[in-house]
Amino acid sequence: MSLLSKSLSIQVPGKLMIAGEFAVLEPYHRLMTMAVNRFIYIDVIASNDKQITLAKFNLTDLHWDFANNRATIFTNDKRANFVQEAMSISFLYLKEKGIEIEPFSMEIKSELDDQSTGKKYGLGSSAAVSVGVIKAILQFHLNESPSPELVFKLAAISHVAAQGNGSGADVAASAYGGIILYSSFQADWLRKKYQEANSLLQLLEMEWEYFFIQPITLPKDVHICIGWTGSPASTGNLVERILQLKNENVYSYDKFLERSKVAVNSILRGIETNDIPKFLTGITENRQALIAVGKAANTTLETPEISTLCDIAEVLGGAAKQSGAGGGDCGIAFMPSQQSANMLMKEWKSKGITPLELQPFHNGLTN
């Protein structure tokens, strides 16, 4: 293949959290998350121009370069930081593998938010971009699809470098696809090991002692419904407030961790035994645990709109909760029949809640 003809296109799914939010920030606490059928799209073409276009931010034809083990995107716009970090990690990996970095131009487009209206749904845009950039650059150079584990680990490193914290659950959903059970690598651990490692390859090859991932399948008669409340959430601020509770009221924080663990275990037992009532009970238990920890931290995780979304689902025989950090964005409901799911979405609309046509996306990274 000649340089001028070399190109590829990939899509990477966004995510929604199912259960275990906030608790996943602690070692060995499990969270359930899923990839959804909205995507980041990345096109790469061989080009000596070495340009990056971020369509979401109207940043076009930004020049990039790689020197001294760092990628640089020549812009003062900090919204390009996630892309820059993902490029740096990708190039460093290739360099350590003895693979020459080829010049290319890249365009990144997103449907995770509604560009025409400015609506933000909280589907994990920065994580999906990190995963997508790494996947695209590696595949462009290797001429084969890198493994989900390699993409996940590189994206986790770059995401922590760009953001400084986070569980990596959104990265895992975009990298692996489907519905997964997940325990975080722990951002503090990863930062420390990255600084101590002699090379990126050494870090990739060592055991990530806290990290765990397992695909799971919901009971076949459970119907997932996603509702958008119309107000975006500030995930970072909410995480900071909950972590502050750990310092100010360790009793309430530890009680929340235990309640979250019990709830996730109930959900998993319901899945393993195909016991839908048990599964739904676990979802409700997790909802109540999140409400309680929000109150203890003097912050609102479940907004009035999310409360309405959840209450309607419970009245109709299902269960629902906030998805992710809360404070707005989406709620996720699980209904025991298609009829109850249809009734739920009709009732949501009457209350100003927008049903989203989102479902689990099982193929993860695809070309």
N, C-alpha and C positions, 0 to 999 in steps of 0.2 A: 504493500500500500504506500503510495507516495505521500509526502508531507501535505500537499495541497488537498488531497482527497480524504484525509483522515478526519473523521468526525464521529460523534455519538450523541445520543439523547437519552436521558433517564428521567424517571419520576420517583419521588419519595413521598410516602404518606405522612400526614399529620397525625396527631394523637388526641385521645381523651383519657383521663384517669377514671378508673372504675371504683376503686376502694383502697384505703391505706394512706391517703394523703397526709403529709407532715410527718407521720410516724416513720415513713421510709427514710427520713433524714438520719435516723438513728441506726446503729449497726444491727443487722440481721432482722430488722422489721420489714415485713413483706407488703408489697403493693401490687395491685392489679391494674394494668393499663392496656389500651388497645390502639392499634393503628386504625385510621379511618380513611374513607375513600374520598378525601380531598388531598391535593398534592402540591408539592414543589416540583417545577420542571426545570431541568438544566440541560442546555445545549453546549457542547464543546466542539470547536473546530480548529484544526491546525492553522496557526497564523503567526507570522512574525510580528504582528502589531501588538500582541500580548495585551488585550483589552478585556475588561469586565463590565458587564451591564447588569445592574440591579433594577429590574423593571418596576418593582414595588415602590422603590424610593425615587424613581425618575433619575437615577444615576446611570448615565450612559457613557460607554467607551472610556472608562477609567483605565489608565495604564497601570500595569503591574510589573514587578520584577522580583527576583529572588537572589539575595546576597547575604553572606555571613549567617547562613542558616535561618534567615527570616524572609518571609514574603512581605512585600510592601505594595499596598494599593494606594496610588497617589491621589488622595483626597483628604480633606479635613473633616469629612462627614463620618462621625463615629458609628453610624449605622452599618458601615462596611466592616466593622471590627470582627464580627463572627466569621465572615468570609475570609478575611485576612488570616485569622488564627487557623482556620481549617486548611487554607492553602499552605501555611508555614509547616504544619504538622505533616501534611501529605508530602510536601517536597523533602522534608527531613527524612521521612520514611524511605522515600525513593533513593535519596542520596546514600543512606546507610546500606541500602540493598545493592548499591552500585549501578543504579539505573539512571541514565542521563535524562535530565528534565528537558522536555521538548516545549517550544513556544506554542501557545494556543490563545484563543479568545473564548470567553465564556459568557453566556447569558442565563440569568436566573429569573424565573417567573413564578408567581405564587397564586394559588387559588384558595389558600388557607383562610384568607380574609376576603371580604367582598370589596373589590377595588372600586366598583361603580358607586357604592354608597358609603364607603369608609367603615363598614361594620367589621369589628374584630371579634372573632369567635373563640379565641383562646385555644387554638389547635397546635400550638408548639412550633411557631414559625422559625425561630432561631435554631432550635435543635434540628429540625428537618433540613434547614439550609446547611448546617455543619455536616450532617450525615451525607447530604447530596453532593456537596462540593468534594468531600473526601472520596466518596464512591466514584464520582465522575473523573477526578484526576487520576486515581489509581487505575481505573478501567481503561482510560485513555492511554496510559503508559504501559500497562501490563497486557493489554489486548485480551483480557479475560475478566470475569466478574470477581471482585474480591469477596471473601467470606463475610457474612454478617458480623461475626465476632471481631474480625480485624477492623471493619468499618466502625463498629460500635466503640471499640477501645480507642481508636484514633480520634473519633469524634468526641468521646468523653474527655480525653485529654485536652483537645482544642476548646471544647465548651467550657471546661473549668478554667482554662487559661483566660478566656474572654470574659467570663461571667464571675469567676471567683468562688462560686458555690453551686449548689443544686444537687439533686439526687441522681440525675442522669436517666430517670425513667422515661422522659420524653425522647431522649436520644435512643434509648433501647427500643421504644415502640416504632420509631421511624426506621431503625436499622434492621429489626427482626420481623416486623409485621405481625398481624394477627392479634390475639389476646395473650398476654404473658403475665406470669407471676414473677416478681422482680424484687431483689434486695440490692441496695445501692453499694457501689464500690467505696463510698464515703469520700467526699471531696477533699477533706483535710489529709486523708491517707494518700490519695492520688497526687496531690500537690507535693507532699513530702517525698514520695517515692520518685516522682519526676525529677525533683531537684537532686536526689541522691544517686539516681541511675547514671551509669557511665554512657548509656546510649538509649535512644528511643526503643531500639530492638530489645534491649535488656528489660525494659519496663513492660513491653508487650509479652515477653516470654515468661515473666515471673507470675506467681500465683496472685491473683487479685482476691485476697482472702475474704472480703465481705460480699463480693459480687456473686449473685445467683440469678439465673434466669431459666424459666421453664414455660413452654407453651401450654395453654389450657383451652378447653372447649366448654362453653356454657351449655346447660341442658337445652335440648333442641326445642322445647316448648316455651322457652323464655324469649320474649320479644324486646329488643332494645329500642328505646325512643330517646331522642336528644332534643332538648328545648333550649332556645337562646333567649335570654332575658332582656336583651337590648342595652345592657350596660357592660362595658369592658372592666376587667379586674386588674389590679396592680399586684401581680404575684409576689414580686420581690419584697414589697412593703409588708404584705401579710405574713410571709415566711419570717421576716425579721421580728415581727411582733410575737409570733408563736415561740420562736427561739428565745426571745427575751423572757418569756414566761418561765423557761427552763432555769434561768438565773434568779428570777424574782419569786417564783412559787413552784419549787421542784415537786411538791406533793401533787399539785394539780396537773403538772406536766406528766409525771410518772403515771398518774391515774388515767390520763388520756392515752398514753402509750399502751397500757394494759387493755383499756376498752377497745382501742383500735385492733389490737392483736386478737382479742376475742371475736370481734366482728369479722375480720378477714378469715379467721378459722371457721366461723359459721358459714361464710360464703363458700369456702373451699369444701367443707363437708357436704354442703348442699349440692355442689357440682359433682363431687365424687360419688355420691349416692343417688344422684338424680332426684333429690328431694327439693322441689321448687319452693315450698313454704320455708324450709330451712335457709335456702339461698336468699329469699326475700327478707327473712328476719335479719340475716347478716347485713344486708344493705341498710336496713332501717337502724340497726345497732350502730353502724358506722356513721350514719347521718347524725344520730343523737350524740355520739362521741365528739364529732366536729362542732356541733352547736355548743356543747359544754366547754370545749377548750377555747372556743372563740369568746365566750362570755368570761372565762377565767382570765383571758388575755386582754379583756376590755376592747375587743374588736369584733366587728360583724363579719363572720364568714358566710353565714346563710342570710342573704338579703331577703327582704319581703317578697320579691319576685320569685326567688328560688324556693322560699317557703310555700308559696302558692303552687308552684310547679310540683313540688313533692307531695303536698297535701292532696292534690287532685289525684295523683297516681295511687296514693294509699286508699283513698275512698273507692277507687275503681278496682281494688284488689291487688295492686302491685306495690312496688317500693321504688323510692327515688332519693337522690341526694345531689349535692353540689358535685361537679366534676372538677378536680384540681383544687387550687388554693381557695376558691370561693371568692366572695366579695363582688360577684357578678358573673359575667360570661355564661357558661352552659350548665344545665342540670342534666342528669342522666337517669332515666327511668327504666325499670324492668317489669314487663307485664306478662301475666300468665297465659294470655291468648291474643290472637290477632284482633279479635273483636274489642277486647279491652284496650289494646294499643290504639286502635282507630278512634275509640271514644275519647281516650286520653288526648290525642292530638287535636281533636275537635274542641275539647274543653280548654286546652291550652290557648288555642287561637282566640277563643271568646274572652280570655283574660289578658290578651296582648302578648302572649308568649309565642315565639316563632318556632315551629317544629323544623328541624333541619334534617335533610335527607342524608344522614350519616349512618354508616354501618361499618362493622369491622372489615379491614382490608387485610387479607391473609397472605398476600404474596410478598409483602415487605418491599425491598428494593427491586425494581423491575426495570428493564430496558424499554 
